Amino acid sequence: GPVQDDEALLLYALVRAMRPKTIVEFGTSNGFSAMNWMHAIHDDPGARVFSYDILPYPAARALEDSDPRFVFHQKSQADFEPADIEGRSVDVAFFDAGHLVEYSLKAFERIRPSLSPTAIVAVHD
């Protein structure tokens, strides 16, 4: 299911404390977690959120149009490429798509070389 209020608050606080430069989320859906990330980085012009989903959710397109720090990729988490995130190191990776272990494991293997040494990886559902 969607990120719950207490989970969103924890993720928001984590980002506010960590001050990550690159957040990657797999699973955009209606954009609730994406909006949460954007609120958490609101005062950091160098931070970016890269969001992935296989469906073209209107909320993702609206976020992308409203803030250049948000980038939506309409593709599977299993198709992650470092070029998608401009070769940046990933400070926070949030897995909330597919909900099948094999997809998440494939995505993790693909993103692992891009994780910063202090990266936080969170898995939902």
RODO-2510 file (C-alpha; in nm, 4 decimals, decimal comma):
residues 125
     n   res          X          Y          Z
     1     g     0,0000     0,0000     0,0000
     2     p     0,0945     0,3672     0,0026
     3     v     0,3423     0,5208     0,2425
     4     q     0,1626     0,5892     0,5708
     5     d     0,1852     0,9169     0,7615
     6     d     0,4260     0,7847     1,0261
     7     e     0,6499     0,6333     0,7575
     8     a     0,6482     0,9582     0,5596
     9     l     0,7423     1,1519     0,8724
    10     l     1,0341     0,9168     0,9410
    11     l     1,1599     0,9428     0,5809
    12     y     1,1206     1,3214     0,5860
    13     a     1,3170     1,3493     0,9126
    14     l     1,5857     1,1176     0,7771
    15     v     1,6342     1,3358     0,4696
    16     r     1,6317     1,6581     0,6714
    17     a     1,9026     1,5158     0,9000
    18     m     2,1150     1,3519     0,6272
    19     r     2,0929     1,6307     0,3672
    20     p     2,1346     1,3843     0,0758
    21     k     2,2192     1,5155    -0,2681
    22     t     2,0597     1,2259    -0,4578
    23     i     1,7431     1,0345    -0,3745
    24     v     1,6213     0,7505    -0,5954
    25     e     1,2756     0,6072    -0,5463
    26     f     1,1380     0,3062    -0,7262
    27     g     0,7598     0,3316    -0,7353
    28     t     0,6078     0,6737    -0,7964
    29     s     0,2383     0,5845    -0,8077
    30     n     0,0373     0,8898    -0,7009
    31     g     0,3479     1,0813    -0,5990
    32     f     0,2954     1,0974    -0,2221
    33     s     0,6483     0,9854    -0,1323
    34     a     0,7915     1,1978    -0,4157
    35     m     0,6217     1,5063    -0,2728
    36     n     0,7541     1,4122     0,0700
    37     w     1,1109     1,3972    -0,0671
    38     m     1,0660     1,7310    -0,2430
    39     h     0,9439     1,8980     0,0755
    40     a     1,2408     1,7526     0,2634
    41     i     1,4950     1,8963     0,0141
    42     h     1,3108     2,2245    -0,0426
    43     d     1,6039     2,4396     0,0703
    44     d     1,8817     2,2509    -0,1110
    45     p     1,9202     2,3617    -0,4730
    46     g     2,1785     2,0887    -0,5393
    47     a     1,9620     1,7974    -0,4266
    48     r     1,7774     1,5809    -0,6773
    49     v     1,4990     1,3226    -0,6638
    50     f     1,4858     1,0594    -0,9369
    51     s     1,1637     0,8597    -0,9432
    52     y     1,0809     0,5473    -1,1428
    53     d     0,7549     0,3825    -1,2373
    54     i     0,6336     0,1793    -1,5312
    55     l     0,3160     0,3880    -1,5597
    56     p     0,2960     0,7557    -1,6591
    57     y     0,1312     0,8898    -1,3449
    58     p     0,0039     1,2496    -1,3863
    59     a     0,1360     1,3449    -1,0408
    60     a     0,4908     1,2553    -1,1476
    61     r     0,4657     1,4635    -1,4627
    62     a     0,3237     1,7572    -1,2648
    63     l     0,6107     1,7387    -1,0138
    64     e     0,8629     1,7215    -1,2957
    65     d     0,7070     2,0268    -1,4596
    66     s     0,7024     2,2245    -1,1334
    67     d     1,0579     2,1609    -1,0091
    68     p     1,3650     2,0750    -1,2184
    69     r     1,5150     1,8920    -0,9200
    70     f     1,2565     1,6153    -0,9704
    71     v     1,3146     1,3737    -1,2590
    72     f     1,0660     1,1026    -1,3529
    73     h     1,1712     0,7946    -1,5491
    74     q     0,8927     0,5851    -1,6940
    75     k     1,0689     0,2526    -1,6737
    76     s     1,1019    -0,0496    -1,4510
    77     q     1,3220    -0,0424    -1,1450
    78     a     1,4965    -0,3451    -1,2955
    79     d     1,6105    -0,1240    -1,5851
    80     f     1,7926     0,1329    -1,3700
    81     e     2,1042     0,2776    -1,5330
    82     p     2,3560     0,5147    -1,3684
    83     a     2,3127     0,7494    -1,6662
    84     d     1,9479     0,7954    -1,5585
    85     i     2,0725     0,9853    -1,2540
    86     e     2,3497     1,1732    -1,4330
    87     g     2,6145     0,9426    -1,2841
    88     r     2,5492     1,0800    -0,9355
    89     s     2,6110     0,8812    -0,6170
    90     v     2,2876     0,7696    -0,4513
    91     d     2,2487     0,8796    -0,0892
    92     v     1,8954     0,7452    -0,0346
    93     a     1,7359     0,4598    -0,2288
    94     f     1,3708     0,3822    -0,1629
    95     f     1,2221     0,0595    -0,2989
    96     d     0,8433     0,0725    -0,3251
    97     a     0,7703    -0,0771    -0,6672
    98     g     0,7048    -0,4173    -0,8132
    99     h     0,6602    -0,5746    -0,4727
   100     l     0,8227    -0,8923    -0,6004
   101     v     1,1535    -0,9914    -0,4488
   102     e     1,3132    -1,0756    -0,7836
   103     y     1,2459    -0,7247    -0,9224
   104     s     1,3789    -0,5550    -0,6127
   105     l     1,6881    -0,7752    -0,6045
   106     k     1,7622    -0,7036    -0,9705
   107     a     1,7179    -0,3303    -0,9105
   108     f     1,9375    -0,3458    -0,6010
   109     e     2,2139    -0,5192    -0,7950
   110     r     2,1930    -0,2506    -1,0624
   111     i     2,1927     0,0439    -0,8201
   112     r     2,4478    -0,0960    -0,5732
   113     p     2,7574     0,0375    -0,7571
   114     s     2,5996     0,3858    -0,7485
   115     l     2,5356     0,3859    -0,3733
   116     s     2,7449     0,6302    -0,1734
   117     p     2,9445     0,4825     0,1181
   118     t     2,6882     0,6252     0,3631
   119     a     2,3761     0,5470     0,1581
   120     i     2,0512     0,4546     0,3264
   121     v     1,8419     0,1895     0,1496
   122     a     1,4787     0,1639     0,2585
   123     v     1,2283    -0,0972     0,1424
   124     h     0,8519    -0,0520     0,1698
   125     d     0,5945    -0,3335     0,1543
***
